[in-house]
Amino acid sequence: MRTFLLSYHGDMLMEFRQMPKKLLQTPRHLLIIRQKRRFGRVGKLDLPAVHSQKTNKNNNIRGTYMKLNKWTLGLAAVGVVSLASAVKAEEKAPTFLETAVSGTQISGYVNTSAHWNFNKYTGTGSAVSSSGYDSGKKDGFNLDAVVVTISKSLDETEWASGYKVEIAYGQDAASVGMNDASEDNNSIKQAYVTLRTPLGNGIDWKIGVWDTILGYEVFDAGNNPNYTRSYGYMMEPTTYAGILASYKFCEVVSASVGVANVSNGGGTVNPVNRSSIDSRKTYVGSVALTAPESWGFLAGSTVYGAAAYGAGSGNNQNNINWYAGTVLNTGVKGLKVGAAYDYAGNDAKTGTGAVAANWNNAVAVYASFQATEKLSVHARGEYAWSDIAVSGLSSKSVYALTGTVQYDLWKNVLSRAEIRWDHANGGDFGPSNSSKGAVLLAANIIYKF
């Protein structure tokens, strides 16, 4: 990823830099922990060296004439273009985006995919069209998501402030953030203000719409080890509208607590058109433990737990979510393993319109191996079970195995191929599919900028 940094020093525009960032496959809780580290993010910026521009002007122009390609010279010879204007275009300095706040960063990605399901299916979608892991994508080519992020990170000052806005478009965008029912593929994925209060080690606040703190996997597919999502991910809320406070006690222990609006279980929020239970709220919290450097090869490994409890959007039931996960470094170079457990349920409602309690569970194990600088392989095995049906399937339990090969051939591009096998235990995939299993082959290309 390239991060575009703009900064001011008085009236002097400081140097524009592009900072490459390595594409990571990182569980959500590691992203949260890493945001708490207080180290310099971008290094020192230097003022432009303007004192030598006049001295070298003639030499630069002569060098630019030499760099013009033959087509430009040919067009200039017949008078189609001006040679002076061509030289001026070659010499033109980078365009700066002026903002009212220093440290503004612009980034994002374009996520595309192709699906092919090998199962015979009499419906119009994929063989597992009622499952959420493929976001309802059909066989063929898909625009998963286009995400543009504008943000300013917290600096090291005591009363630091910042913000983040993420706008998403595509088939994946319908399941997160603030989306308009009339335009399901558009979404304000996140939009919040960040503040720091200098109490103890500093409390960092998010106020607005922010990603959930639960789960091993995240919405941004390029930060997950596999392309398709797990059943555990589908059980989790994805977005909250509220306030979240995060605190790092030491290098080993960090925690977050927050309060938010009601959750509909699917993750989308709409602060404008809420239900009649506005007075009821959802409460979230998490604790993360990180192995210190003194633990040898386990250094940096994490154990993470999170929970959410509060009002649901229907029947006045409360939604309950639990998550526990770990990522462990191993003694084998390039090899990491992980595990995750998710629980999602609703408590019972008595009286008028009584509704019974229901629950869903999912466990998953992960393994990632970085074979070379460009080549990595990732595997996931999972099992999900429910008292009603797993993620819209007619089965109360399902197994799944996923294998992914990633090779980053182009700069800033993540390219991978994946095969996934699902097996319904005691039910079928979809209402008009008699198959007990499904096999999906997918290709995924993501460009990060």
Solvent accessible surface area in square Angstrom, and as a share of the most:
residue,aa,sasa,rsa
1,M,54,0.24
2,R,53,0.19
3,T,4,0.02
4,F,47,0.20
5,L,11,0.05
6,L,7,0.04
7,S,18,0.12
8,Y,72,0.27
9,H,116,0.52
10,G,71,0.68
11,D,153,0.79
12,M,89,0.40
13,L,41,0.21
14,M,27,0.12
15,E,64,0.29
16,F,54,0.23
17,R,76,0.28
18,Q,88,0.39
19,M,45,0.20
20,P,102,0.64
21,K,101,0.43
22,K,147,0.62
23,L,34,0.17
24,L,76,0.38
25,Q,43,0.19
26,T,4,0.02
27,P,7,0.04
28,R,14,0.05
29,H,0,0.00
30,L,13,0.07
31,L,53,0.26
32,I,37,0.19
33,I,9,0.04
34,R,101,0.37
35,Q,100,0.44
36,K,11,0.05
37,R,80,0.29
38,R,85,0.31
39,F,134,0.56
40,G,73,0.70
41,R,100,0.36
42,V,46,0.26
43,G,54,0.52
44,K,165,0.70
45,L,30,0.15
46,D,66,0.34
47,L,95,0.47
48,P,56,0.35
49,A,68,0.53
50,V,85,0.49
51,H,156,0.70
52,S,39,0.25
53,Q,113,0.50
54,K,181,0.77
55,T,110,0.64
56,N,59,0.30
57,K,120,0.51
58,N,100,0.51
59,N,82,0.42
60,N,82,0.42
61,I,48,0.24
62,R,144,0.52
63,G,30,0.29
64,T,7,0.04
65,Y,85,0.32
66,M,165,0.74
67,K,147,0.62
68,L,11,0.05
69,N,84,0.43
70,K,147,0.62
71,W,185,0.65
72,T,30,0.18
73,L,81,0.40
74,G,37,0.36
75,L,81,0.40
76,A,23,0.18
77,A,88,0.68
78,V,113,0.65
79,G,61,0.59
80,V,100,0.57
81,V,56,0.32
82,S,59,0.38
83,L,63,0.31
84,A,71,0.55
85,S,58,0.38
86,A,16,0.12
87,V,8,0.05
88,K,152,0.64
89,A,69,0.54
90,E,97,0.44
91,E,78,0.35
92,K,149,0.63
93,A,69,0.53
94,P,90,0.56
95,T,115,0.67
96,F,69,0.29
97,L,96,0.48
98,E,131,0.59
99,T,38,0.22
100,A,111,0.86
101,V,65,0.38
102,S,48,0.31
103,G,17,0.16
104,T,3,0.02
105,Q,28,0.12
106,I,40,0.20
107,S,16,0.10
108,G,4,0.04
109,Y,14,0.05
110,V,55,0.32
111,N,2,0.01
112,T,50,0.29
113,S,9,0.06
114,A,29,0.22
115,H,8,0.03
116,W,143,0.50
117,N,9,0.05
118,F,112,0.46
119,N,34,0.18
120,K,189,0.80
121,Y,49,0.18
122,T,119,0.69
123,G,31,0.30
124,T,135,0.79
125,G,19,0.18
126,S,3,0.02
127,A,1,0.01
128,V,1,0.00
129,S,42,0.27
130,S,41,0.26
131,S,3,0.02
132,G,40,0.38
133,Y,6,0.02
134,D,3,0.02
135,S,41,0.26
136,G,32,0.31
137,K,5,0.02
138,K,101,0.43
139,D,58,0.30
140,G,29,0.28
141,F,190,0.79
142,N,16,0.08
143,L,69,0.35
144,D,0,0.00
145,A,1,0.01
146,V,46,0.26
147,V,1,0.01
148,V,59,0.34
149,T,11,0.06
150,I,66,0.33
151,S,17,0.11
152,K,32,0.14
153,S,47,0.31
154,L,18,0.09
155,D,62,0.32
156,E,95,0.43
157,T,78,0.45
158,E,116,0.52
159,W,179,0.63
160,A,5,0.04
161,S,57,0.37
162,G,7,0.07
163,Y,62,0.23
164,K,47,0.20
165,V,49,0.28
166,E,11,0.05
167,I,93,0.47
168,A,1,0.01
169,Y,102,0.39
170,G,3,0.02
171,Q,55,0.25
172,D,3,0.02
173,A,0,0.00
174,A,36,0.28
175,S,51,0.33
176,V,2,0.01
177,G,0,0.00
178,M,52,0.23
179,N,26,0.13
180,D,80,0.42
181,A,91,0.71
182,S,94,0.60
183,E,94,0.42
184,D,78,0.40
185,N,62,0.32
186,N,52,0.27
187,S,5,0.03
188,I,67,0.34
189,K,1,0.01
190,Q,9,0.04
191,A,33,0.25
192,Y,18,0.07
193,V,73,0.42
194,T,17,0.10
195,L,67,0.34
196,R,12,0.04
197,T,35,0.20
198,P,43,0.27
199,L,113,0.56
200,G,77,0.74
201,N,77,0.39
202,G,3,0.03
203,I,35,0.18
204,D,18,0.09
205,W,73,0.26
206,K,45,0.19
207,I,74,0.37
208,G,25,0.24
209,V,8,0.05
210,W,0,0.00
211,D,39,0.20
212,T,2,0.01
213,I,4,0.02
214,L,1,0.00
215,G,0,0.00
216,Y,13,0.05
217,E,3,0.01
218,V,10,0.06
219,F,11,0.05
220,D,24,0.12
221,A,0,0.00
222,G,2,0.02
223,N,26,0.13
224,N,1,0.01
225,P,8,0.05
226,N,1,0.00
227,Y,7,0.03
228,T,4,0.02
229,R,14,0.05
230,S,5,0.03
231,Y,1,0.00
232,G,5,0.05
233,Y,25,0.10
234,M,41,0.18
235,M,18,0.08
236,E,7,0.03
237,P,3,0.02
238,T,15,0.09
239,T,3,0.02
240,Y,3,0.01
241,A,10,0.07
242,G,23,0.22
243,I,58,0.30
244,L,8,0.04
245,A,13,0.10
246,S,14,0.09
247,Y,50,0.19
248,K,25,0.11
249,F,109,0.45
250,C,65,0.39
251,E,108,0.48
252,V,52,0.30
253,V,46,0.26
254,S,12,0.08
255,A,25,0.19
256,S,6,0.04
257,V,96,0.55
258,G,14,0.13
259,V,49,0.28
260,A,2,0.02
261,N,27,0.14
262,V,23,0.13
263,S,10,0.07
264,N,73,0.38
265,G,37,0.36
266,G,47,0.45
267,G,2,0.02
268,T,34,0.20
269,V,14,0.08
270,N,56,0.29
271,P,42,0.26
272,V,121,0.69
273,N,114,0.59
274,R,100,0.36
275,S,47,0.30
276,S,116,0.75
277,I,22,0.11
278,D,62,0.32
279,S,107,0.69
280,R,70,0.25
281,K,68,0.29
282,T,4,0.02
283,Y,128,0.49
284,V,9,0.05
285,G,21,0.20
286,S,10,0.07
287,V,78,0.45
288,A,4,0.03
289,L,79,0.39
290,T,11,0.07
291,A,15,0.11
292,P,40,0.25
293,E,154,0.69
294,S,100,0.65
295,W,151,0.53
296,G,49,0.47
297,F,128,0.53
298,L,58,0.29
299,A,20,0.16
300,G,36,0.34
301,S,8,0.05
302,T,1,0.01
303,V,81,0.47
304,Y,5,0.02
305,G,29,0.27
306,A,7,0.06
307,A,28,0.22
308,A,4,0.03
309,Y,105,0.40
310,G,4,0.04
311,A,2,0.01
312,G,3,0.03
313,S,56,0.36
314,G,41,0.39
315,N,84,0.43
316,N,83,0.42
317,Q,14,0.06
318,N,31,0.16
319,N,21,0.11
320,I,39,0.20
321,N,13,0.07
322,W,140,0.49
323,Y,6,0.02
324,A,52,0.40
325,G,7,0.07
326,T,29,0.17
327,V,11,0.06
328,L,66,0.33
329,N,34,0.17
330,T,35,0.21
331,G,62,0.60
332,V,86,0.49
333,K,191,0.81
334,G,33,0.32
335,L,48,0.24
336,K,88,0.37
337,V,51,0.29
338,G,6,0.06
339,A,36,0.28
340,A,10,0.08
341,Y,76,0.29
342,D,7,0.04
343,Y,53,0.20
344,A,14,0.11
345,G,5,0.05
346,N,38,0.20
347,D,42,0.22
348,A,58,0.45
349,K,54,0.23
350,T,119,0.69
351,G,62,0.59
352,T,130,0.75
353,G,49,0.47
354,A,68,0.53
355,V,48,0.27
356,A,80,0.62
357,A,55,0.43
358,N,28,0.14
359,W,92,0.32
360,N,31,0.16
361,N,13,0.07
362,A,4,0.03
363,V,58,0.33
364,A,10,0.08
365,V,96,0.55
366,Y,13,0.05
367,A,37,0.29
368,S,26,0.17
369,F,76,0.32
370,Q,69,0.31
371,A,46,0.35
372,T,75,0.44
373,E,157,0.70
374,K,84,0.35
375,L,56,0.28
376,S,3,0.02
377,V,59,0.34
378,H,11,0.05
379,A,53,0.41
380,R,6,0.02
381,G,15,0.15
382,E,15,0.07
383,Y,67,0.26
384,A,0,0.00
385,W,73,0.26
386,S,7,0.04
387,D,43,0.23
388,I,110,0.56
389,A,27,0.21
390,V,0,0.00
391,S,34,0.22
392,G,59,0.57
393,L,3,0.01
394,S,69,0.44
395,S,0,0.00
396,K,116,0.49
397,S,11,0.07
398,V,0,0.00
399,Y,91,0.35
400,A,1,0.01
401,L,106,0.53
402,T,6,0.04
403,G,28,0.27
404,T,3,0.02
405,V,79,0.45
406,Q,5,0.02
407,Y,98,0.37
408,D,36,0.19
409,L,101,0.50
410,W,144,0.51
411,K,141,0.60
412,N,29,0.15
413,V,20,0.12
414,L,0,0.00
415,S,16,0.10
416,R,11,0.04
417,A,53,0.41
418,E,6,0.03
419,I,95,0.48
420,R,1,0.00
421,W,101,0.36
422,D,0,0.00
423,H,62,0.28
424,A,1,0.00
425,N,70,0.36
426,G,71,0.69
427,G,10,0.09
428,D,42,0.22
429,F,0,0.00
430,G,5,0.05
431,P,129,0.81
432,S,58,0.37
433,N,7,0.04
434,S,101,0.65
435,S,33,0.21
436,K,97,0.41
437,G,13,0.13
438,A,1,0.01
439,V,45,0.26
440,L,4,0.02
441,L,78,0.39
442,A,4,0.03
443,A,47,0.37
444,N,1,0.01
445,I,75,0.38
446,I,1,0.00
447,Y,88,0.33
448,K,8,0.03
449,F,54,0.23
